[in-house]
């Protein structure tokens, strides 16, 4: 059985569109973080050293708009409490990302320059 490689250079290619949505390192890292279960904004910020509050908020909004995560309001009145979790669509990324982890552990040296 031959592997069919999509034309990812074509802007209308579904694979290209998916890659563009996931290309941000923060999106991928948020999927990893949320795979552990629902978390609040502050928890995610602690788990992702280096991300700014603004970038985290923008990334979460974009992922919610793409249907990858769900936002649940726990407390309406100020200060509002919100938690984020992977949606059913977001959970479908767990297996491909596990494959990336498996590949990295076999092929990438921890001391190799980034």
Backbone torsions as a table, in degrees:
resi	resn	phi	psi	omega
1	UNK	NA	124.0	-178.2
2	UNK	-83.4	144.1	176.6
3	UNK	-80.9	130.0	177.6
4	UNK	-93.1	119.1	180.0
5	UNK	-99.8	118.1	179.6
6	UNK	-70.0	158.3	178.3
7	UNK	-81.8	81.8	-176.0
8	UNK	-67.7	-10.5	176.9
9	UNK	-79.8	-17.8	177.6
10	UNK	-79.7	125.8	-176.9
11	UNK	-60.0	-25.2	-178.5
12	UNK	-87.4	-1.7	-179.3
13	UNK	-67.5	127.4	-179.5
14	UNK	-60.5	-37.3	179.1
15	UNK	-64.3	-42.5	178.0
16	UNK	-62.0	-43.7	-180.0
17	UNK	-62.0	-40.6	177.8
18	UNK	-65.3	-43.7	179.3
19	UNK	-62.1	-39.8	178.5
20	UNK	-63.8	-36.0	179.6
21	UNK	-71.5	-30.6	-176.1
22	UNK	-100.6	-1.0	-173.1
23	UNK	-64.2	-26.2	179.2
24	UNK	-67.6	129.7	178.9
25	UNK	-61.9	-31.4	-178.5
26	UNK	-67.4	-37.1	178.9
27	UNK	-61.7	-47.0	-179.6
28	UNK	-63.7	-44.0	179.9
29	UNK	-65.4	-34.6	176.4
30	UNK	-67.0	-36.5	175.6
31	UNK	-61.9	-45.0	177.3
32	UNK	-59.5	-45.9	-178.0
33	UNK	-64.4	-43.2	-177.3
34	UNK	-77.6	-12.0	175.2
35	UNK	-63.2	-23.3	178.8
36	UNK	-77.3	-11.5	179.6
37	UNK	127.6	174.9	-177.6
38	UNK	-59.5	142.5	-179.8
39	UNK	-146.3	153.1	177.5
40	UNK	-86.9	165.5	-176.9
41	UNK	-53.4	-48.7	-177.6
42	UNK	-63.4	-37.3	178.0
43	UNK	-63.7	-43.3	-179.9
44	UNK	-64.8	-39.2	179.6
45	UNK	-63.7	-39.7	177.4
46	UNK	-66.5	-36.5	-177.2
47	UNK	-75.9	-18.3	-177.6
48	UNK	-118.0	75.9	179.6
49	UNK	-56.6	136.1	178.2
50	UNK	101.3	-18.7	179.0
51	UNK	-83.6	136.8	177.8
52	UNK	-85.9	161.7	179.1
53	UNK	-59.8	-42.0	-179.2
54	UNK	-62.5	-47.3	-179.0
55	UNK	-65.8	-39.9	178.0
56	UNK	-61.3	-47.3	-179.9
57	UNK	-61.4	-46.7	180.0
58	UNK	-63.0	-41.4	-179.0
59	UNK	-66.9	-43.4	178.2
60	UNK	-62.1	-41.6	178.9
61	UNK	-62.8	-43.4	178.9
62	UNK	-64.3	-41.1	179.3
63	UNK	-67.4	-35.5	176.7
64	UNK	-66.9	-42.8	178.7
65	UNK	-62.5	-33.1	178.4
66	UNK	-82.1	-4.1	178.6
67	UNK	81.2	15.4	-178.3
68	UNK	-86.4	-26.9	179.1
69	UNK	-132.3	163.1	175.7
70	UNK	-120.5	142.4	-180.0
71	UNK	-111.3	127.8	-179.7
72	UNK	-124.1	124.9	179.2
73	UNK	-83.7	121.4	-179.2
74	UNK	-93.7	-28.9	-178.6
75	UNK	-144.7	121.1	-175.3
76	UNK	-75.3	-44.5	-174.2
77	UNK	-74.8	156.0	-177.8
78	UNK	-67.3	140.6	-8.1
79	UNK	-75.6	132.7	-177.0
80	UNK	-69.4	142.1	176.7
81	UNK	-112.6	126.1	-176.9
82	UNK	-132.4	143.8	172.7
83	UNK	-127.3	155.0	-177.4
84	UNK	-119.4	145.8	176.5
85	UNK	-146.4	160.8	175.7
86	UNK	-69.7	138.9	173.2
87	UNK	-80.4	177.7	176.2
88	UNK	-59.2	-41.0	177.4
89	UNK	-64.3	-43.9	179.2
90	UNK	-61.0	-36.8	179.5
91	UNK	-65.8	-24.0	178.2
92	UNK	-69.2	-11.9	177.2
93	UNK	-83.1	-13.5	-176.1
94	UNK	-61.4	-44.7	-178.8
95	UNK	-66.3	-48.0	177.5
96	UNK	-61.1	-37.4	179.0
97	UNK	-70.4	-31.5	174.3
98	UNK	-64.4	-37.8	176.8
99	UNK	-62.7	-38.0	176.5
100	UNK	-64.3	-42.9	177.6
101	UNK	-61.0	-44.6	179.5
102	UNK	-61.4	-45.0	179.1
103	UNK	-61.4	-44.9	-177.9
104	UNK	-63.1	-41.9	-177.7
105	UNK	-66.0	-26.0	178.9
106	UNK	-88.1	-25.8	-168.1
107	UNK	-124.0	-10.8	-176.5
108	UNK	-114.6	125.1	178.4
109	UNK	-75.7	134.5	179.5
110	UNK	-64.2	-17.1	-179.9
111	UNK	-100.2	1.4	-179.7
112	UNK	-70.0	140.8	178.5
113	UNK	-66.2	147.4	-178.3
114	UNK	-76.2	NA	NA
